[in-house]
């Protein structure tokens, strides 16, 4: 038997046991895996972008929280001043 021969049922056989159909199926599977991996890479990039946006938003919210604490202190001071003014 040569490197390429006619197999049973008219299949072209590479070597002794590998048909062209199997080679084609493996190539299609490999192409599908590469396509899937590129999609995953794009999704990871999108998730990283969203994470960066959320981190920036978190920093802004922390600043707002600090400002609100300061306003709370100011409101307490104003309330105490008004109460002491009412007593006088």
N, C-alpha and C positions, 0 to 999 in steps of 0.2 A: 504494500500500500504506500502511495506517495504522500507528500505533505498535504495535498488537497485531493480528495477522492469523492466519488459518488457514494453516499451512505444509503442505508435502507430507506425505502420510500422516496427516493429521489432527492434527499437532503444533501447539500454540499457539506462535507465534513473537513474541518481543519485539523491536521494531525490525525489522531486516531479517534478522539472522543468529543471534540468541541465543534459544534455546528455554527454556521454563520448566524443563525437565529439567536443562539445563546450570546454570541459576541454582541449582536445588535441590542439585545435586551439589557446586557450589562452596560453598554454605552448609554442607553436611554436612562437607566437607573442612576448612572454617574452624573449625567446632565441634570436630572431631577434633583439630586443631592446638592449640586453646585447652585442651582436655582433657589432651592430652599435656604441654603446657607446665606446667599446674598440677601434674601428677604429678611432673615433673622438679623443680619448685620444692620439693615436699614431700620428695623424695629428697635434695636439696641441704641442706635444713634438718636432716634426719636425720644426714647425713654431718658437718655442722658440729657437731652435738651430740656425736656419737661422738668427733670430733677434740678437743673440749674435755675430754671424759672421759679420753681417752688422754693429753692434756697434763698433766692433774692427776695421773694415775697415774705418768707419767714423772717428775714432780717428787718424788713420794713415793718412787719407786725410787731416785732420786739420793740422797735422804736416807738410805735404808737402806744404800746403797753406802758412803756416808761413815761410817756407824756400824760397818759391817763392817770397814772399814779400821782404825778405832780399836780394834775388838776384836782384830784381827790383831796390832796393835802391843802390846796388853795381853798377849796369849797369848805373844808372843815375850819380853816382859819377865818373865812368870811362869816360862817355861821356863828362861830364863837364871838367874833367882833359884834355881830348884830345882837346876839343875846346879851352881851355885856352892856351894849348901848341901851337896850330896852330896860335893863335893870336900873340904869341911872336916870 
